[in-house]
């Protein structure tokens, strides 16, 4: 089952679930200010697996498909002009 590592450095609420995940990973973002967000799903070796972006928004719900990933650790990075969450 994939698992996540997180360090908060973003003045925005970010929820990532479920953890551990098997089929999908849901990312919910809520901010006081609208931003364009970039979400990166990386393997522990740093290889980019998936990338998603949003339009300028204060709220977003995104989903990563994990069905074809091997069990292991993965990192999700959420970034905007205000900072990042990894």
C-alpha positions as CSV (number, residue, x, y, z in Angstrom):
1,X,0.0,0.0,0.0
2,X,1.4,3.5,-0.8
3,X,2.0,5.8,2.1
4,X,2.8,9.5,2.3
5,X,5.2,11.8,4.0
6,X,4.1,15.4,4.8
7,X,5.6,18.6,6.1
8,X,3.4,21.7,6.1
9,X,4.9,24.9,4.7
10,X,1.8,26.3,3.0
11,X,-0.8,28.8,4.4
12,X,-3.5,26.6,2.9
13,X,-5.5,23.7,4.2
14,X,-4.5,20.4,2.5
15,X,-6.1,17.1,3.2
16,X,-4.7,13.9,1.6
17,X,-6.5,10.6,2.1
18,X,-6.8,7.7,2.5
19,X,-3.4,6.9,4.0
20,X,-2.4,4.2,3.4
21,X,-4.0,4.2,-0.1
22,X,-4.5,1.4,-2.6
23,X,-6.6,2.4,-5.5
24,X,-6.7,6.2,-5.4
25,X,-5.5,9.2,-3.4
26,X,-7.8,12.2,-2.8
27,X,-6.3,15.7,-2.3
28,X,-8.6,18.5,-1.0
29,X,-7.2,22.0,-1.0
30,X,-8.8,25.0,0.7
31,X,-7.2,28.4,0.7
32,X,-8.3,31.9,1.8
33,X,-6.8,33.3,-1.4
34,X,-7.2,31.9,-4.9
35,X,-4.0,30.4,-6.4
36,X,-3.0,28.1,-9.2
37,X,-1.9,24.8,-7.6
38,X,0.5,22.2,-9.0
39,X,0.4,18.7,-7.5
40,X,3.2,16.2,-8.0
41,X,3.1,12.5,-7.2
42,X,6.7,11.2,-6.9
43,X,8.3,7.9,-6.0
44,X,10.8,7.8,-3.1
45,X,13.6,7.9,-5.6
46,X,12.3,11.2,-6.9
47,X,10.8,10.0,-10.2
48,X,7.7,11.9,-11.2
49,X,4.7,9.6,-11.5
50,X,1.9,12.0,-12.1
51,X,1.3,15.8,-12.3
52,X,-1.9,17.7,-11.9
53,X,-2.7,21.4,-12.0
54,X,-5.6,23.6,-11.2
55,X,-6.9,26.9,-12.5
56,X,-6.7,29.9,-10.1
57,X,-9.0,28.8,-7.3
58,X,-9.5,28.8,-3.5
59,X,-10.8,25.2,-3.4
60,X,-9.9,22.1,-5.3
61,X,-10.5,18.4,-5.2
62,X,-8.1,16.2,-7.1
63,X,-7.6,12.4,-7.4
64,X,-4.5,10.4,-8.2
65,X,-5.1,6.9,-9.6
66,X,-2.8,4.4,-7.8
67,X,-4.2,1.2,-9.2
68,X,-1.1,0.5,-11.3
69,X,1.5,1.5,-8.7
70,X,3.5,-1.0,-6.7
71,X,3.2,-1.0,-2.9
72,X,5.6,1.5,-1.4
73,X,6.2,5.0,-0.3
74,X,5.2,8.0,-2.4
75,X,5.3,11.7,-1.9
76,X,2.7,14.3,-2.9
77,X,3.8,17.9,-3.3
78,X,1.2,20.6,-3.4
79,X,2.6,24.0,-4.4
80,X,1.4,27.5,-5.3
81,X,2.8,31.0,-5.2
82,X,2.2,30.9,-1.4
83,X,4.4,27.9,-0.6
84,X,4.3,24.1,-0.7
85,X,3.1,21.0,1.2
86,X,5.1,17.8,0.8
